[in-house]
């Protein structure tokens, strides 16, 4: 039996478990929840504009994202 994406059988991080997330340019385009998060208990996917300021906040859950490699 194949493992479904976003199930407990995978090594994913809980969505919205933290208030702040560090992201890198390789994570762009930035969305919340991020691809490596469980989606079943989260909100609809929203893309966040982080490129201009290096910071973004999700309008659904309030998670804050900050670029760690801005300008590199």
N, CA, C and O atoms as a GROMACS GRO file, in nm:
protein
  288
    1UNK      N    1   0.084  -0.117   0.000
    1UNK     CA    2   0.000   0.000   0.000
    1UNK      C    3   0.089   0.125   0.000
    1UNK      O    4   0.184   0.134   0.078
    2UNK      N    5   0.059   0.219  -0.086
    2UNK     CA    6   0.137   0.342  -0.096
    2UNK      C    7   0.103   0.438   0.017
    2UNK      O    8  -0.012   0.445   0.062
    3UNK      N    9   0.203   0.512   0.062
    3UNK     CA   10   0.183   0.612   0.168
    3UNK      C   11   0.133   0.740   0.104
    3UNK      O   12   0.192   0.790   0.008
    4UNK      N   13   0.024   0.794   0.157
    4UNK     CA   14  -0.032   0.918   0.104
    4UNK      C   15   0.048   1.037   0.154
    4UNK      O   16   0.100   1.036   0.266
    5UNK      N   17   0.058   1.140   0.071
    5UNK     CA   18   0.129   1.262   0.110
    5UNK      C   19   0.057   1.328   0.226
    5UNK      O   20  -0.065   1.338   0.228
    6UNK      N   21   0.135   1.374   0.323
    6UNK     CA   22   0.079   1.445   0.437
    6UNK      C   23   0.026   1.357   0.548
    6UNK      O   24  -0.045   1.405   0.637
    7UNK      N   25   0.058   1.229   0.545
    7UNK     CA   26   0.011   1.140   0.650
    7UNK      C   27   0.114   1.130   0.761
    7UNK      O   28   0.228   1.176   0.745
    8UNK      N   29   0.074   1.072   0.871
    8UNK     CA   30   0.163   1.060   0.986
    8UNK      C   31   0.280   0.967   0.958
    8UNK      O   32   0.379   0.968   1.031
    9UNK      N   33   0.272   0.886   0.853
    9UNK     CA   34   0.379   0.794   0.817
    9UNK      C   35   0.499   0.866   0.756
    9UNK      O   36   0.604   0.805   0.740
   10UNK      N   37   0.484   0.992   0.722
   10UNK     CA   38   0.592   1.067   0.663
   10UNK      C   39   0.661   1.154   0.768
   10UNK      O   40   0.604   1.183   0.873
   11UNK      N   41   0.782   1.195   0.737
   11UNK     CA   42   0.860   1.279   0.826
   11UNK      C   43   0.835   1.425   0.793
   11UNK      O   44   0.921   1.492   0.735
   12UNK      N   45   0.716   1.477   0.829
   12UNK     CA   46   0.678   1.614   0.801
   12UNK      C   47   0.671   1.693   0.931
   12UNK      O   48   0.654   1.635   1.038
   13UNK      N   49   0.684   1.826   0.920
   13UNK     CA   50   0.672   1.908   1.039
   13UNK      C   51   0.527   1.954   1.055
   13UNK      O   52   0.457   1.972   0.956
   14UNK      N   53   0.482   1.972   1.177
   14UNK     CA   54   0.344   2.018   1.199
   14UNK      C   55   0.327   2.160   1.147
   14UNK      O   56   0.413   2.245   1.171
   15UNK      N   57   0.220   2.187   1.078
   15UNK     CA   58   0.192   2.322   1.030
   15UNK      C   59   0.157   2.412   1.147
   15UNK      O   60   0.087   2.372   1.239
   16UNK      N   61   0.206   2.534   1.142
   16UNK     CA   62   0.174   2.637   1.239
   16UNK      C   63   0.211   2.598   1.382
   16UNK      O   64   0.150   2.647   1.477
   17UNK      N   65   0.310   2.511   1.399
   17UNK     CA   66   0.352   2.470   1.532
   17UNK      C   67   0.439   2.576   1.598
   17UNK      O   68   0.452   2.579   1.720
   18UNK      N   69   0.496   2.660   1.518
   18UNK     CA   70   0.580   2.767   1.568
   18UNK      C   71   0.521   2.900   1.524
   18UNK      O   72   0.432   2.903   1.439
   19UNK      N   73   0.569   3.006   1.580
   19UNK     CA   74   0.528   3.138   1.534
   19UNK      C   75   0.622   3.193   1.428
   19UNK      O   76   0.582   3.275   1.346
   20UNK      N   77   0.749   3.148   1.430
   20UNK     CA   78   0.848   3.201   1.336
   20UNK      C   79   0.917   3.086   1.263
   20UNK      O   80   0.950   2.983   1.321
   21UNK      N   81   0.937   3.108   1.133
   21UNK     CA   82   1.005   3.010   1.049
   21UNK      C   83   1.114   3.080   0.970
   21UNK      O   84   1.090   3.187   0.913
   22UNK      N   85   1.231   3.022   0.965
   22UNK     CA   86   1.340   3.072   0.881
   22UNK      C   87   1.328   3.003   0.746
   22UNK      O   88   1.314   2.881   0.739
   23UNK      N   89   1.335   3.081   0.640
   23UNK     CA   90   1.327   3.026   0.505
   23UNK      C   91   1.446   3.075   0.424
   23UNK      O   92   1.507   3.177   0.456
   24UNK      N   93   1.477   3.002   0.319
   24UNK     CA   94   1.589   3.037   0.229
   24UNK      C   95   1.535   3.061   0.091
   24UNK      O   96   1.420   3.027   0.062
   25UNK      N   97   1.615   3.118   0.006
   25UNK     CA   98   1.571   3.147  -0.130
   25UNK      C   99   1.530   3.021  -0.205
   25UNK      O  100   1.446   3.027  -0.295
   26UNK      N  101   1.586   2.907  -0.169
   26UNK     CA  102   1.546   2.782  -0.235
   26UNK      C  103   1.404   2.741  -0.199
   26UNK      O  104   1.346   2.655  -0.265
   27UNK      N  105   1.345   2.802  -0.093
   27UNK     CA  106   1.208   2.772  -0.053
   27UNK      C  107   1.105   2.854  -0.130
   27UNK      O  108   0.984   2.834  -0.113
   28UNK      N  109   1.150   2.945  -0.214
   28UNK     CA  110   1.059   3.031  -0.290
   28UNK      C  111   0.999   2.956  -0.408
   28UNK      O  112   1.066   2.870  -0.463
   29UNK      N  113   0.878   2.985  -0.448
   29UNK     CA  114   0.786   3.081  -0.388
   29UNK      C  115   0.739   3.031  -0.253
   29UNK      O  116   0.714   2.911  -0.235
   30UNK      N  117   0.727   3.122  -0.158
   30UNK     CA  118   0.690   3.089  -0.022
   30UNK      C  119   0.539   3.074  -0.010
   30UNK      O  120   0.463   3.160  -0.054
   31UNK      N  121   0.498   2.964   0.050
   31UNK     CA  122   0.355   2.944   0.076
   31UNK      C  123   0.338   2.899   0.220
   31UNK      O  124   0.428   2.839   0.279
   32UNK      N  125   0.224   2.927   0.275
   32UNK     CA  126   0.189   2.880   0.408
   32UNK      C  127   0.058   2.803   0.395
   32UNK      O  128  -0.040   2.858   0.344
   33UNK      N  129   0.054   2.681   0.441
   33UNK     CA  130   0.162   2.604   0.497
   33UNK      C  131   0.264   2.566   0.392
   33UNK      O  132   0.233   2.556   0.273
   34UNK      N  133   0.387   2.544   0.436
   34UNK     CA  134   0.496   2.509   0.345
   34UNK      C  135   0.480   2.363   0.301
   34UNK      O  136   0.410   2.286   0.366
   35UNK      N  137   0.544   2.326   0.189
   35UNK     CA  138   0.527   2.190   0.136
   35UNK      C  139   0.564   2.077   0.233
   35UNK      O  140   0.507   1.968   0.223
   36UNK      N  141   0.654   2.100   0.325
   36UNK     CA  142   0.695   1.995   0.417
   36UNK      C  143   0.611   1.986   0.542
   36UNK      O  144   0.652   1.920   0.638
   37UNK      N  145   0.495   2.050   0.544
   37UNK     CA  146   0.407   2.050   0.662
   37UNK      C  147   0.284   1.963   0.638
   37UNK      O  148   0.239   1.945   0.525
   38UNK      N  149   0.231   1.910   0.748
   38UNK     CA  150   0.104   1.841   0.739
   38UNK      C  151  -0.003   1.942   0.697
   38UNK      O  152  -0.002   2.055   0.745
   39UNK      N  153  -0.093   1.903   0.610
   39UNK     CA  154  -0.195   1.995   0.562
   39UNK      C  155  -0.334   1.967   0.617
   39UNK      O  156  -0.420   2.055   0.611
   40UNK      N  157  -0.357   1.852   0.669
   40UNK     CA  158  -0.493   1.815   0.707
   40UNK      C  159  -0.551   1.902   0.818
   40UNK      O  160  -0.672   1.918   0.824
   41UNK      N  161  -0.468   1.958   0.904
   41UNK     CA  162  -0.520   2.037   1.015
   41UNK      C  163  -0.482   2.184   1.003
   41UNK      O  164  -0.474   2.254   1.104
   42UNK      N  165  -0.457   2.229   0.883
   42UNK     CA  166  -0.412   2.365   0.863
   42UNK      C  167  -0.516   2.444   0.785
   42UNK      O  168  -0.633   2.407   0.780
   43UNK      N  169  -0.473   2.552   0.726
   43UNK     CA  170  -0.562   2.640   0.651
   43UNK      C  171  -0.533   2.627   0.501
   43UNK      O  172  -0.439   2.558   0.463
   44UNK      N  173  -0.612   2.693   0.416
   44UNK     CA  174  -0.584   2.688   0.271
   44UNK      C  175  -0.447   2.745   0.240
   44UNK      O  176  -0.400   2.836   0.308
   45UNK      N  177  -0.385   2.693   0.137
   45UNK     CA  178  -0.253   2.741   0.096
   45UNK      C  179  -0.262   2.885   0.047
   45UNK      O  180  -0.350   2.920  -0.032
   46UNK      N  181  -0.169   2.967   0.095
   46UNK     CA  182  -0.161   3.106   0.053
   46UNK      C  183  -0.014   3.136   0.022
   46UNK      O  184   0.075   3.096   0.097
   47UNK      N  185   0.009   3.207  -0.088
   47UNK     CA  186   0.146   3.245  -0.124
   47UNK      C  187   0.178   3.380  -0.061
   47UNK      O  188   0.097   3.472  -0.064
   48UNK      N  189   0.298   3.389  -0.005
   48UNK     CA  190   0.339   3.508   0.069
   48UNK      C  191   0.452   3.581  -0.002
   48UNK      O  192   0.552   3.518  -0.038
   49UNK      N  193   0.438   3.712  -0.024
   49UNK     CA  194   0.544   3.791  -0.089
   49UNK      C  195   0.654   3.826   0.010
   49UNK      O  196   0.637   3.917   0.092
   50UNK      N  197   0.765   3.755   0.005
   50UNK     CA  198   0.873   3.776   0.101
   50UNK      C  199   0.997   3.836   0.034
   50UNK      O  200   1.087   3.885   0.103
   51UNK      N  201   1.002   3.833  -0.098
   51UNK     CA  202   1.124   3.873  -0.170
   51UNK      C  203   1.164   4.019  -0.145
   51UNK      O  204   1.283   4.046  -0.130
   52UNK      N  205   1.072   4.111  -0.140
   52UNK     CA  206   1.104   4.253  -0.131
   52UNK      C  207   1.162   4.292   0.005
   52UNK      O  208   1.258   4.368   0.012
   53UNK      N  209   1.103   4.242   0.113
   53UNK     CA  210   1.144   4.286   0.247
   53UNK      C  211   1.221   4.181   0.326
   53UNK      O  212   1.288   4.213   0.424
   54UNK      N  213   1.212   4.054   0.283
   54UNK     CA  214   1.278   3.948   0.358
   54UNK      C  215   1.195   3.895   0.473
   54UNK      O  216   1.238   3.808   0.547
   55UNK      N  217   1.072   3.950   0.488
   55UNK     CA  218   0.982   3.906   0.594
   55UNK      C  219   0.840   3.896   0.540
   55UNK      O  220   0.802   3.970   0.450
   56UNK      N  221   0.762   3.804   0.596
   56UNK     CA  222   0.622   3.790   0.558
   56UNK      C  223   0.545   3.730   0.674
   56UNK      O  224   0.601   3.657   0.757
   57UNK      N  225   0.415   3.761   0.680
   57UNK     CA  226   0.329   3.707   0.785
   57UNK      C  227   0.205   3.648   0.720
   57UNK      O  228   0.143   3.711   0.634
   58UNK      N  229   0.170   3.527   0.760
   58UNK     CA  230   0.053   3.460   0.705
   58UNK      C  231  -0.075   3.525   0.757
   58UNK      O  232  -0.091   3.541   0.878
   59UNK      N  233  -0.166   3.562   0.666
   59UNK     CA  234  -0.291   3.624   0.710
   59UNK      C  235  -0.386   3.526   0.779
   59UNK      O  236  -0.478   3.569   0.849
   60UNK      N  237  -0.367   3.396   0.760
   60UNK     CA  238  -0.454   3.297   0.822
   60UNK      C  239  -0.412   3.263   0.964
   60UNK      O  240  -0.492   3.272   1.057
   61UNK      N  241  -0.287   3.224   0.982
   61UNK     CA  242  -0.244   3.172   1.111
   61UNK      C  243  -0.148   3.264   1.186
   61UNK      O  244  -0.120   3.241   1.304
   62UNK      N  245  -0.099   3.367   1.120
   62UNK     CA  246  -0.009   3.461   1.185
   62UNK      C  247   0.135   3.416   1.191
   62UNK      O  248   0.218   3.483   1.252
   63UNK      N  249   0.168   3.303   1.128
   63UNK     CA  250   0.307   3.257   1.126
   63UNK      C  251   0.394   3.360   1.057
   63UNK      O  252   0.355   3.417   0.954
   64UNK      N  253   0.511   3.385   1.114
   64UNK     CA  254   0.603   3.483   1.057
   64UNK      C  255   0.719   3.410   0.991
   64UNK      O  256   0.774   3.314   1.046
   65UNK      N  257   0.754   3.456   0.874
   65UNK     CA  258   0.862   3.397   0.796
   65UNK      C  259   0.970   3.502   0.775
   65UNK      O  260   0.940   3.619   0.749
   66UNK      N  261   1.096   3.459   0.785
   66UNK     CA  262   1.207   3.550   0.762
   66UNK      C  263   1.313   3.480   0.676
   66UNK      O  264   1.349   3.365   0.700
   67UNK      N  265   1.360   3.553   0.576
   67UNK     CA  266   1.465   3.501   0.487
   67UNK      C  267   1.597   3.498   0.564
   67UNK      O  268   1.633   3.597   0.629
   68UNK      N  269   1.667   3.388   0.558
   68UNK     CA  270   1.795   3.376   0.627
   68UNK      C  271   1.913   3.398   0.534
   68UNK      O  272   2.026   3.416   0.580
   69UNK      N  273   1.888   3.395   0.404
   69UNK     CA  274   1.998   3.415   0.308
   69UNK      C  275   1.970   3.530   0.214
   69UNK      O  276   2.016   3.528   0.100
   70UNK      N  277   1.896   3.630   0.259
   70UNK     CA  278   1.864   3.747   0.175
   70UNK      C  279   1.992   3.818   0.134
   70UNK      O  280   2.078   3.846   0.218
   71UNK      N  281   2.003   3.847   0.008
   71UNK     CA  282   2.118   3.920  -0.044
   71UNK      C  283   2.240   3.836  -0.072
   71UNK      O  284   2.342   3.890  -0.114
   72UNK      N  285   2.233   3.708  -0.050
   72UNK     CA  286   2.350   3.621  -0.078
   72UNK      C  287   2.354   3.581  -0.223
   72UNK      O  288   2.444   3.510  -0.265
   0.00000   0.00000   0.00000
